[in-house]
Amino acid sequence: MVNLKKSDEFKNVIPSKIFENIAMYKPILLGVEGESKELIENYEVGFCFQPENKESFLNAIKDIQNIDKGLFKVNCNKMLVDFDRNNIAENLIKFIV
């Protein structure tokens, strides 16, 4: 679970615990808006809820219990490859050169 206070300051951060949980194949329950939310939704590796919204949180808990484990694992693997530091470094070098 990644839960931060509702604030514009958190819209441009990606908490590192997201990547740690994905590496352990643990679905994310995310209460953060902005880039983190887009990441979780685009890769379909968890469920998001509105920060400081009890009803949204309870709905996300219900949703995460029904996650498709096979698809989830495939999505985790894709995210792990896309955010692997070696791959990112190689892509940066290719971009610079």
Residue frames as a rotation matrix with the C-alpha (Angstrom) as fourth column:
MET 1
0.581 0.814 0.000 0.00
0.814 -0.581 0.000 0.00
0.000 0.000 -1.000 0.00
VAL 2
-0.705 -0.690 0.166 1.23
0.697 -0.717 -0.021 3.43
0.134 0.101 0.986 -0.98
ASN 3
0.440 0.898 0.008 -0.80
0.844 -0.417 0.337 6.14
0.306 -0.141 -0.941 0.68
LEU 4
-0.734 -0.673 -0.090 0.21
0.672 -0.701 -0.239 9.79
0.098 -0.236 0.967 0.77
LYS 5
-0.243 0.608 -0.756 -1.58
0.412 -0.641 -0.648 12.92
-0.878 -0.469 -0.095 1.86
LYS 6
0.454 0.479 0.751 -3.66
0.888 -0.174 -0.425 14.64
-0.073 0.860 -0.505 -0.83
SER 7
0.374 -0.438 -0.818 -1.29
0.031 -0.875 0.483 17.32
-0.927 -0.205 -0.313 -2.08
ASP 8
0.974 -0.052 -0.222 -0.09
-0.228 -0.218 -0.949 18.73
0.001 0.975 -0.224 -5.39
GLU 9
0.205 -0.972 0.117 3.48
-0.955 -0.173 0.241 18.18
-0.214 -0.162 -0.963 -4.14
PHE 10
-0.240 -0.279 0.930 3.07
-0.290 0.935 0.206 14.41
-0.927 -0.220 -0.305 -4.50
LYS 11
0.761 0.647 -0.048 1.76
-0.220 0.187 -0.957 14.50
-0.611 0.739 0.285 -8.06
ASN 12
0.682 -0.565 -0.463 5.26
-0.614 -0.100 -0.783 14.42
0.396 0.819 -0.415 -9.56
VAL 13
-0.308 -0.792 0.528 6.84
-0.937 0.348 -0.024 11.73
-0.165 -0.502 -0.849 -7.39
ILE 14
0.455 0.352 -0.818 7.02
-0.438 0.888 0.139 7.98
0.775 0.295 0.559 -7.76
PRO 15
0.473 -0.260 0.842 7.58
-0.847 0.128 0.516 6.31
-0.242 -0.957 -0.160 -4.37
SER 16
-0.428 -0.775 -0.466 10.31
-0.858 0.510 -0.061 3.68
0.285 0.374 -0.883 -4.57
LYS 17
-0.574 0.233 0.785 8.17
-0.408 0.750 -0.521 1.16
-0.710 -0.619 -0.335 -2.66
ILE 18
0.557 0.746 -0.366 6.13
-0.686 0.164 -0.709 0.76
-0.469 0.646 0.603 -5.86
PHE 19
0.256 -0.548 -0.797 9.09
-0.788 0.360 -0.500 -0.83
0.560 0.756 -0.339 -7.62
GLU 20
-0.742 -0.531 0.409 10.02
-0.669 0.552 -0.498 -2.91
0.039 -0.643 -0.765 -4.58
ASN 21
-0.141 0.786 0.602 6.51
-0.481 0.477 -0.735 -4.37
-0.865 -0.393 0.311 -4.38
ILE 22
0.693 0.365 -0.622 6.34
-0.711 0.209 -0.671 -5.05
-0.114 0.907 0.405 -8.10
ALA 23
-0.218 -0.867 -0.448 9.68
-0.817 0.414 -0.402 -6.89
0.534 0.279 -0.798 -7.90
MET 24
-0.896 -0.036 0.442 8.08
-0.339 0.698 -0.630 -9.12
-0.286 -0.715 -0.638 -5.23
TYR 25
-0.732 0.669 -0.132 4.90
0.133 0.330 0.934 -9.49
0.669 0.666 -0.331 -7.34
LYS 26
-0.530 0.581 -0.618 2.74
0.735 -0.049 -0.676 -7.72
-0.423 -0.813 -0.401 -4.76
PRO 27
0.009 0.600 0.800 -0.18
0.837 -0.442 0.322 -5.72
0.547 0.667 -0.506 -6.19
ILE 28
-0.924 -0.381 0.028 -0.17
0.332 -0.835 -0.439 -2.03
0.191 -0.396 0.898 -5.39
LEU 29
0.310 0.931 -0.195 -2.96
0.942 -0.273 0.194 -0.29
0.128 -0.244 -0.961 -3.52
LEU 30
-0.638 -0.728 0.248 -2.19
0.740 -0.670 -0.062 3.33
0.212 0.144 0.967 -4.37
GLY 31
0.541 0.759 -0.363 -3.54
0.823 -0.567 0.043 6.47
-0.173 -0.322 -0.931 -2.73
VAL 32
-0.323 -0.668 -0.670 -1.53
0.265 -0.744 0.614 9.04
-0.909 0.021 0.417 -4.67
GLU 33
0.810 0.586 0.019 -2.49
0.215 -0.268 -0.939 11.19
-0.545 0.765 -0.343 -7.64
GLY 34
0.483 -0.606 -0.632 -0.35
-0.751 -0.658 0.057 12.15
-0.450 0.447 -0.773 -10.62
GLU 35
-0.071 -0.640 -0.766 2.55
-0.934 0.311 -0.174 10.21
0.349 0.703 -0.620 -12.14
SER 36
-0.849 -0.258 0.462 2.32
-0.453 0.805 -0.383 7.29
-0.273 -0.534 -0.800 -9.72
LYS 37
0.012 0.950 0.311 -1.35
-0.281 0.301 -0.911 6.78
-0.960 -0.077 0.271 -10.48
GLU 38
0.533 0.139 -0.834 -0.70
-0.836 -0.062 -0.545 6.84
-0.127 0.988 0.083 -14.23
LEU 39
-0.491 -0.826 -0.277 2.05
-0.834 0.538 -0.125 4.27
0.252 0.169 -0.953 -13.79
ILE 40
-0.739 0.257 0.622 -0.11
-0.233 0.769 -0.595 1.85
-0.632 -0.585 -0.509 -11.80
GLU 41
0.326 0.945 -0.038 -3.05
-0.304 0.067 -0.950 2.24
-0.895 0.322 0.309 -14.17
ASN 42
0.356 -0.227 -0.907 -1.00
-0.934 -0.099 -0.342 2.00
-0.012 0.969 -0.247 -17.38
TYR 43
-0.640 -0.679 -0.359 0.79
-0.661 0.725 -0.193 -1.16
0.391 0.114 -0.913 -16.28
GLU 44
0.400 0.901 -0.166 -2.30
-0.601 0.395 0.694 -2.56
0.691 -0.178 0.700 -14.53
VAL 45
-0.384 -0.655 -0.650 -0.29
0.190 0.634 -0.750 -3.62
0.903 -0.412 -0.119 -11.47
GLY 46
-0.818 0.168 -0.550 -2.72
0.558 -0.002 -0.830 -2.54
-0.140 -0.986 -0.092 -8.78
PHE 47
0.165 0.931 0.324 -5.63
0.854 -0.300 0.426 -0.31
0.494 0.206 -0.845 -7.95
CYS 48
-0.828 -0.451 0.333 -5.78
0.304 -0.860 -0.409 3.36
0.471 -0.238 0.849 -7.15
PHE 49
0.229 0.885 -0.406 -7.95
0.960 -0.137 0.243 5.26
0.160 -0.445 -0.881 -4.73
GLN 50
0.350 -0.039 0.936 -8.39
0.118 -0.989 -0.085 8.94
0.929 0.140 -0.342 -4.08
PRO 51
-0.687 -0.653 -0.318 -6.22
0.429 -0.012 -0.903 10.09
0.586 -0.757 0.288 -1.19
GLU 52
-0.969 0.247 0.028 -8.18
-0.147 -0.480 -0.865 10.86
-0.200 -0.842 0.501 1.97
ASN 53
-0.193 0.934 -0.300 -11.36
-0.940 -0.088 0.330 9.26
0.282 0.346 0.895 0.53
LYS 54
-0.479 0.007 0.878 -12.65
-0.605 0.721 -0.337 6.37
-0.635 -0.693 -0.341 2.64
GLU 55
0.558 0.795 0.238 -15.20
-0.327 0.474 -0.817 5.12
-0.762 0.379 0.525 0.08
SER 56
0.649 -0.407 -0.643 -12.64
-0.699 0.013 -0.715 5.12
0.299 0.913 -0.277 -2.72
PHE 57
-0.433 -0.849 0.304 -10.21
-0.896 0.367 -0.251 3.22
0.101 -0.381 -0.919 -0.48
LEU 58
-0.194 0.450 0.872 -12.80
-0.449 0.750 -0.486 0.56
-0.872 -0.486 0.056 0.40
ASN 59
0.838 0.493 -0.235 -13.65
-0.397 0.254 -0.882 0.09
-0.375 0.832 0.409 -3.29
ALA 60
0.244 -0.841 -0.482 -9.98
-0.858 0.044 -0.512 -0.35
0.452 0.538 -0.711 -4.15
ILE 61
-0.539 -0.387 0.748 -9.64
-0.744 0.635 -0.207 -3.01
-0.395 -0.668 -0.630 -1.45
LYS 62
0.370 0.751 0.547 -12.55
-0.261 0.649 -0.715 -4.92
-0.892 0.122 0.436 -3.00
ASP 63
0.839 -0.046 -0.542 -11.05
-0.543 -0.020 -0.839 -4.58
0.028 0.999 -0.042 -6.49
ILE 64
-0.093 -0.991 -0.099 -7.58
-0.966 0.114 -0.234 -5.78
0.243 0.074 -0.967 -5.49
GLN 65
-0.231 0.076 0.970 -9.02
-0.567 0.799 -0.197 -8.99
-0.791 -0.596 -0.141 -4.06
ASN 66
0.650 0.570 0.503 -10.20
0.098 0.593 -0.799 -9.97
-0.754 0.569 0.329 -7.55
ILE 67
0.193 -0.655 -0.730 -6.99
-0.855 -0.478 0.203 -9.24
-0.482 0.585 -0.653 -9.44
ASP 68
0.978 0.037 -0.206 -6.17
-0.159 0.771 -0.616 -11.60
0.135 0.635 0.760 -12.32
LYS 69
0.607 -0.773 0.183 -2.94
-0.185 0.087 0.979 -13.10
-0.773 -0.628 -0.090 -10.96
GLY 70
0.223 -0.520 0.824 -1.68
0.835 0.539 0.114 -14.36
-0.503 0.663 0.555 -14.33
LEU 71
0.550 0.047 0.834 -2.12
0.623 -0.687 -0.373 -11.03
0.555 0.725 -0.408 -16.10
PHE 72
0.976 -0.190 0.103 -0.77
-0.209 -0.706 0.677 -9.21
-0.056 -0.683 -0.729 -13.06
LYS 73
0.415 -0.872 0.258 2.48
0.277 0.391 0.878 -11.19
-0.867 -0.293 0.404 -13.18
VAL 74
0.162 -0.298 0.941 2.89
0.987 0.037 -0.158 -10.49
0.013 0.954 0.300 -16.92
ASN 75
0.767 0.206 0.608 2.32
0.275 -0.961 -0.021 -6.78
0.580 0.184 -0.794 -16.26
CYS 76
0.856 -0.516 -0.022 4.84
-0.132 -0.260 0.957 -6.78
-0.499 -0.816 -0.291 -13.41
ASN 77
0.180 -0.825 0.536 7.46
0.717 0.483 0.503 -8.37
-0.674 0.294 0.678 -15.65
LYS 78
0.329 -0.010 0.944 6.89
0.826 -0.481 -0.293 -5.71
0.457 0.877 -0.150 -18.32
MET 79
0.942 0.052 0.331 7.22
-0.092 -0.909 0.407 -2.94
0.322 -0.414 -0.851 -15.76
LEU 80
0.671 -0.738 0.079 10.38
0.120 0.213 0.970 -4.49
-0.732 -0.641 0.231 -14.32
VAL 81
0.055 -0.636 0.769 11.98
0.967 0.226 0.118 -4.58
-0.249 0.738 0.628 -17.78
ASP 82
0.477 0.228 0.849 10.88
0.606 -0.785 -0.130 -1.04
0.636 0.577 -0.512 -18.64
PHE 83
0.854 -0.108 0.509 12.28
-0.377 -0.802 0.463 0.38
0.359 -0.587 -0.726 -15.39
ASP 84
0.701 -0.699 -0.137 15.42
0.697 0.634 0.334 -1.74
-0.147 -0.329 0.933 -15.13
ARG 85
0.629 -0.481 -0.611 18.33
-0.136 -0.842 0.522 0.63
-0.765 -0.245 -0.595 -14.46
ASN 86
-0.433 -0.823 0.368 20.53
0.243 0.286 0.927 -1.08
-0.868 0.490 0.076 -17.02
ASN 87
-0.108 0.485 0.868 17.88
0.990 0.132 0.049 -0.72
-0.091 0.864 -0.495 -19.73
ILE 88
0.870 0.418 -0.263 17.29
0.421 -0.906 -0.046 2.90
-0.258 -0.071 -0.964 -18.80
ALA 89
0.227 -0.877 -0.423 21.03
-0.147 -0.460 0.876 3.61
-0.963 -0.137 -0.233 -18.95
GLU 90
-0.531 -0.408 0.743 21.37
0.599 0.440 0.669 1.90
-0.600 0.800 0.011 -22.34
ASN 91
0.321 0.745 0.585 18.46
0.946 -0.276 -0.167 3.90
0.037 0.607 -0.794 -23.74
LEU 92
0.822 -0.082 -0.563 19.97
0.110 -0.948 0.299 7.12
-0.559 -0.307 -0.770 -22.40
ILE 93
-0.238 -0.971 -0.014 23.30
0.032 -0.022 0.999 6.33
-0.971 0.237 0.036 -24.06
LYS 94
-0.373 0.183 0.909 21.54
0.894 0.333 0.300 5.56
-0.248 0.925 -0.288 -27.36
PHE 95
0.715 0.698 0.041 19.67
0.693 -0.700 -0.174 8.85
-0.093 0.152 -0.984 -27.09
ILE 96
0.569 -0.561 -0.601 22.83
-0.102 -0.774 0.625 10.86
-0.816 -0.294 -0.498 -26.41
VAL 97
-0.540 -0.807 0.239 24.89
0.091 0.226 0.970 9.18
-0.837 0.546 -0.048 -29.13
